[in-house]
Amino acid sequence: MRLIRERPCYVVAGQGHLEILTLKTGMKGLCRVSAVTVTAGAVLTAGAFTASAQAATTATPAIVAKGGFVMNNGTGKSLFTKAADTRRSTGSTTKIMTARVVLAQPNLNLDAKVTVQKAYSDYIVDNNWASSAKLIVGDKVTVRQLLYGLMLPSGCDAAYALADKFGTGSTRAARVKSFIGKMNSTAKSLGLTNTHFDSFDGIGHGANYSTPRDLTKLASSAMKYSTFRTVVKTKSTKQKVTTKNGGYRYMSWTNTNNLLGSYSGTIGVKTGSGPEAKYCLVFAATRNGKTVIGTVLASSSVDNRTADAKKLLNYGFSR
């Protein structure tokens, strides 16, 4: 005959309430059942915390930027809006359209060479907010290389060279005006009703504007070109160009998009900044076969525009 001992066993009552029962038993199984009950309660509690965390990640994010828009690139479904149709200065995100116009040219030869003119470097000197690809007068660079210089270091000199190359007219001024006209006609053809350009690079003259929704749609259109996709996902590049004397030099360019390398799945697209535009970013990322693309305009700093974009990408993927 075995002695019957008293031992405490913990039992979970309804609604997660714990009661301590003192049971006189020699049957170990009963205590094991109680232990299982406690474990189940713990799992339920953990489940509640998990659900709470999931709710937090799917809550509509607050961003610093004054305007924002995110959509599913595959379906075109809107996932987030904040002043998405308010017209604002776009800074160098304008260069997405510059590249889009170039890539849409019939019989485009990406290896065609363009001689860097003094006017392009003078333009950088004359405009304090002009970012530069540091093109050197007399060098011969290909159209493809100009696209890298345009989209990675955001070279306004590269933008000028492309506008000069692909505009039409007998003078440089006429060709630039023609190219900007192509930018606006392309915007119209894409249904970007809140977009207008008066420059080839975003250094506007009072009538260079777009919206988060329109810029996102523009970027989505540009991403259909394989060359554009290749360029905008490149973190850095070294390009061999021909010098004026027939030799060669290497140009090294680094992408200004901080999402590359810091947010998994990032595939582009373009930064922008300026005294009126503040800090802008058009962004895209792909995870598990889903691409989310969006825009933030008028954020308060480089760090904040990047943080805004990460929040919106996370939210977009959770949707």
N, C-alpha and C positions, 0 to 999 in steps of 0.2 A: 504494500500500500504506500502511495506517494503522498507527501505533505502538500497541502493546498496552500499556495502563497498569494499574498496580495501584491498586485503590481499595477501601476498606472498605465492606462492606454489612452491615446489621444484620438478622439473621434471628431470628424467634421460634421457639424449639423448644417441645416439649411442656411442659404444666403452667405456661405463662407464663414459661419460662426464656429469657433473652436470650443469644445467642452472637454474637460478632463474627467474621465470616468474611472473609478477604482473598481476593478473587476476581480472577483475571487474565482480564479480559474487556473487550471493546469493545462489548458488547451492553448498551445502556442498559436494555433491557427487563427484564433479570434483576434489576437494582437496583430497578427500579420494583416488581417483584413483592415484593421484600424489604420495601420501604416499605409496601406494602399489608398485608403480614403484620404489621408493627409496629402499624399503625393498627388492625387487627382485634384485636390483643392489648390495645391501649388501650381499645377498645370493651368487650371482655370484662371488663377491670378496672373500668371505669366501671359496667358492668352489675352487678358484684358489690357495688359501693358503693351503687347505687340499691336493690338488693334488701335490703341491710342497713338502709338508711334506712327503707324501707317496713316492714320487720319491726319497727323501733323505734316507728313511729307506730301500729302495730296491736297492740303489746304492751299488756296490761292496765295501765291507768294507776294510779298511786298517788295518793290524794287525802288531804288533811288532814282532811276531814270524817269524823266517826265513822260516818256512815251514808250510803249512796248507792244510787241505782237509776236505770237508763236503759232505755227501751224504744222500739221502733219504733212510732210512734203509729198507723200505718196497719194494722199486723198484730198489734200487741200483744205482739210477741216481745221477751223480755227480752234486753238487750244487755250489761248490767253490773249486778252486785250487790255490795254491801258492807253487811253487817248490815241488809239490806233490809227485814226483818220485825221489827226491834227497835223497840219503842215508845219514842218520845222526845217531849219538848215541842216544839211546832211554831212558837211565836211567831206572827207575823202571817201566815204562810202559811195559818193558819186562815181568813183572810178570803176565800180561794178558795171555801170552803164558804158563807160569808156571801153572796157574790155568786151562787153556784150556786142557793141556796135562793130568793133574790129573783127570779132570772130564770126559775125554774120555776113561779112563781105564775100561776094561771089568769087570763086576761084582763089581763095586766100592762100598765099604762099607764106607759111610761118618762117621759112628760112630766107626770105627776101631781106636784103640788108638795107639799113637806113643809116645815113651819115649824120652824126650828132652835130647840130648847128649851134653857133654861139648864142643865138636867140634863146635856146632852151636853158642854157646856164645863166644867161642874163635874167631870165624870168625868175629863177630861184633867188637870185640876189635882190631883185626888186620887190619880192613878196616875202614878208617876214614869216608868214605861217606856211610857206611852201616847203614841204618835205622833199627830200632829194634822193635819187638813185645814184647821184654823183657821177653822172655820165660825163665823159671827157670829150671836149670839142675835137672833131676830126675822126674820132673812133667810128668804126662801122659795126653796128649791132643788128642782130636779126629781129624780126617782128616778135618772134617767140621770146627772145631775151628782153625785149621791151615790155612784154606782158609780165615777166617776172619782176622787172624793175618797177613796174606800175603797181603790182599787187602786194609784193613783199615789203619793201621799204616805203611803199606808197609814194613813189617818185613822181612829182609834178613835172619834172623834166621829161620823164618817160611818157607821161600823158600828153604833153605838148608835142613830142615827136610823133606819137601815134595819130594825134589829131591832124598834124601837118601832112603826114603820110596818106591818110585815108579820107581827108576832106577833098573837095574839088574846087578848082579855081586857079587863077594865074598868079595870085599873090598868097603869101603865108596867111595874112589876115582873112582873106576870102576862104582859104581852105579850112581854117579853124572855125569860122562862122558856119561853113557848110557842115562840118563834122558835128558841131553842137546841134545843128538842125536835124541831123540824123539821130542824135540822142533823143530829141524831143519827139520825132516821128516814131521812133521805136517805142518810147513810153506810151504813146497814143495807141499803137498797134497792140500793146500788151494790156491795154485797159487800165493803165495807171493814171487815173483821172485827177489825182492830187499831187502830181509830180511835174516839175518843170526844171530845166537846166539852162543856165546862162554861162556855164564854164565847162571845160573838159576835165577838171580835176577837183572841183568842190570849192575852190576859192571864188565864191560867187560875187555877183555885182547887184545884189538886191532881189534877184528872182531865181535863186537856185534852192529848190526845196523839194521835199517829199514827205512821206509818212511811214511809220513802222510797217503798216500793212503793204503799202506799195513797194517799199524796199525789199520786203521779204518775198513778194511775188517776183520782183526783178531778179533777185538772187536765185530763186528757184528756176527761173527761165535760163539764167546764165549757167547754172549747174548742169544743164542738159548738154553742154559742150565739153567733151572729154579734156580738151586742152585747159579749159577754165578749171575743171575739177582737179587736174594734176597740179596746176600752178597754186591754187589757193590752199591746198593741203600741205604744201611744201614749207617746212620750218626754216630751212636755210638752203642756199645754193651758191655754187661758184661757177661763173660763166666765163668762157674764153671768148674775148672779143678782139677784133682786128684793129690795130692802131693806125693812125694817119700815115705812118711811114712803112706800113706793110708788115709790121711785126705783130705781136699779140700781147695782151695783158689779161689778167683774171679780175673779174668783178665779183665781189662777195656781197650777197644780200641776205638779210635776216627778216623773217616775217614779224610784223608788229602785232599779230594776233596772239595774245598770251594764252588763249585756250589750247592752242597746239602744244601738246606735251604736258598740259596740266589738267585736261578733261578728257577722259577716255572716250574714244570714238569721234573726236572732233575732225571734221573734214573741210573746214573753212569758216568765215568767208572773208570779211574785210572790216578793218577799223576805220574810224574817222574822228577828227577833232577840229576845233577852231574856236575863235572867240565868241561866235554866235552859236555854233553847233554844240559847244561843250564837248562831251565825250560820247562817241557813238560806236556801235558794234553790230554788224550783221553776222550771224553765227549759224552753224549747222553741225550736227553730229549724227552718227548712225550707230545704233545698238540693236543687236538681235534682229537685223533686217529692217528696222524701222528708222526712218530719218526724220528728225525734228529740225525745223529751220525757223529763224526768227530775227528780230531786230530790237535793239534798245537805242533810243535817241535822247540826247541831252542828259546823260548821267553826269556825275560831279567829278569824277576822276578816272584814271586808267584802271585802278584797282576796283572801283565800284562798278564800272561798266562790265568788267570781267565777272565780278561776283553776281551782278544782275543776270548776266547771260547763263551762268551756271545754275542759278535758281530756276530760271525759266526752262532750261533744258531738262533739269530733274523733274520739274512739274510736267513738262510735255511728255516725257517718257512714262511717267506715272499714269498719264491719262490714256 
